């Protein structure tokens, strides 16, 4: 039996991401890197069809757009050979059991196929409240992570689905650095824009798979 394929951005039957949604995708905002992160790479502004694309993957296990999203994210990484390992910012065990998967891990493995990097589970996340639905002030308190092994001097690429306040990325970077990591780069599917005029949409010819990164060099000191 053939399963119907629908657009993960709007649900319209057809190929994985329809032309209408492609035309509305906007690049991620250029913002400072979260605390402790050397570089933050994000593909899309977390709004419109990009928001729905990530939400359908995260909450409904809608994977038709996963391959294209992973491939597009991989194009943002220059010099992947400079990384020792690729990992992800995990959800809590309870939410993984509830959903049956971890969306950040799915994105990490999808991107790794195009980067040639080994994927390892380097972080654990103890029980705690979800970041979704919390205020910015509450988000800044952030989740907590612990490293599963020592990684002396490693250069680590960390995948997450969305960077909003940056608290999750900062917490992940802090745990990795306490375990010895020397460089931490975050690669996200989307980043939440600040209020203001929206960026121009991608042109249809380059959307969803070209080098359109939001490259944010760290403007904050590493945590001690």
JOZIBEL-V763211 format. One record per residue. N is the residue number from 1. RES is the residue in one small letter. PHI is phi in whole degrees, -180 to 180 (999 if undefined). PSI is psi in whole degrees, -180 to 180 (none if undefined). Layout:
n/res/phi/psi
N/RES/PHI/PSI
N/RES/PHI/PSI
This chain:
n/res/phi/psi
1/x/999/133
2/x/-86/133
3/x/-91/139
4/x/-67/141
5/x/-109/131
6/x/-129/158
7/x/-65/125
8/x/-74/-5
9/x/-92/-29
10/x/-142/-10
11/x/88/1
12/x/-66/133
13/x/-60/143
14/x/141/-154
15/x/-72/175
16/x/-58/-40
17/x/-136/119
18/x/-73/164
19/x/-62/-38
20/x/-62/-43
21/x/-71/-40
22/x/-56/-42
23/x/-70/-17
24/x/-101/-2
25/x/-70/136
26/x/-122/149
27/x/-67/152
28/x/-62/148
29/x/-68/149
30/x/-88/105
31/x/-131/162
32/x/-60/152
33/x/-69/148
34/x/-60/157
35/x/-55/130
36/x/87/-6
37/x/-100/127
38/x/-72/-38
39/x/-152/138
40/x/-119/117
41/x/-109/125
42/x/-135/144
43/x/-88/-51
44/x/-126/152
45/x/-73/133
46/x/-81/80
47/x/-162/161
48/x/56/-137
49/x/-65/-27
50/x/-66/-40
51/x/-62/-44
52/x/-67/-37
53/x/-58/-48
54/x/-71/-42
55/x/-64/-39
56/x/-67/-35
57/x/-68/-47
58/x/-69/-43
59/x/-107/-18
60/x/-124/3
61/x/57/36
62/x/-87/103
63/x/-104/8
64/x/-64/-26
65/x/-96/2
66/x/-65/-44
67/x/-62/-46
68/x/-67/-36
69/x/-66/-45
70/x/-63/-41
71/x/-65/-42
72/x/-67/-41
73/x/-61/-39
74/x/-63/-30
75/x/-67/-17
76/x/-78/-17
77/x/-93/113
78/x/-94/135
79/x/66/54
80/x/-60/-23
81/x/-64/-16
82/x/-78/-5
83/x/-101/143
84/x/-83/-30
85/x/-163/156
86/x/-117/134
87/x/-138/-170
88/x/-142/161
89/x/-88/104
90/x/-75/156
91/x/-82/178
92/x/-76/157
93/x/-57/-37
94/x/-64/-44
95/x/-72/-33
96/x/-64/-43
97/x/-64/-41
98/x/-63/-44
99/x/-86/-28
100/x/89/5
101/x/-166/170
102/x/-121/116
103/x/-62/-34
104/x/-68/-37
105/x/-65/-42
106/x/-59/-44
107/x/-66/-40
108/x/-62/-45
109/x/-71/-34
110/x/-66/-42
111/x/-69/-35
112/x/-63/-29
113/x/-64/-23
114/x/-104/-11
115/x/-101/-20
116/x/70/25
117/x/-104/144
118/x/-71/145
119/x/-107/129
120/x/-135/144
121/x/-83/103
122/x/-99/-19
123/x/-122/149
124/x/-121/147
125/x/-123/113
126/x/-69/167
127/x/-56/146
128/x/177/172
129/x/-70/149
130/x/-69/150
131/x/-75/-31
132/x/-60/131
133/x/88/-5
134/x/-88/156
135/x/-72/165
136/x/-60/-39
137/x/-64/-41
138/x/-69/-37
139/x/-63/-36
140/x/-65/-22
141/x/-66/-30
142/x/70/165
143/x/-79/175
144/x/-123/141
145/x/-129/158
146/x/-136/145
147/x/-79/147
148/x/-92/-12
149/x/-161/165
150/x/-77/146
151/x/-142/66
152/x/-62/115
153/x/74/7
154/x/-67/150
155/x/-103/117
156/x/-116/133
157/x/-104/120
158/x/-111/125
159/x/-99/138
160/x/-141/164
161/x/-79/-50
162/x/-138/138
163/x/-104/118
164/x/-111/-82
165/x/-81/-20
166/x/91/0
167/x/-64/-42
168/x/-64/-45
169/x/-61/-42
170/x/-64/-43
171/x/-65/-40
172/x/-65/-44
173/x/-62/-41
174/x/-62/-44
175/x/-65/-40
176/x/-66/-40
177/x/-69/-37
178/x/-64/-25
179/x/-89/1
180/x/111/-5
181/x/-58/138
182/x/-96/-26
183/x/-143/134
184/x/-130/121
185/x/-118/136
186/x/-104/136
187/x/-123/117
188/x/-123/151
189/x/-69/-34
190/x/-152/160
191/x/-137/137
192/x/-72/125
193/x/-77/155
194/x/-81/161
195/x/-58/144
196/x/144/-179
197/x/-61/138
198/x/-71/154
199/x/-72/156
200/x/-60/147
201/x/-69/155
202/x/-63/151
203/x/-76/153
204/x/-59/-30
205/x/-74/-19
206/x/-118/-9
207/x/-63/147
208/x/66/38
209/x/164/11
210/x/-115/178
211/x/-80/91
212/x/-132/49
213/x/-75/153
214/x/-96/103
215/x/-98/115
216/x/-118/107
217/x/-75/144
218/x/-61/130
219/x/-117/16
220/x/-130/155
221/x/-71/150
222/x/-68/146
223/x/-68/149
224/x/-95/none
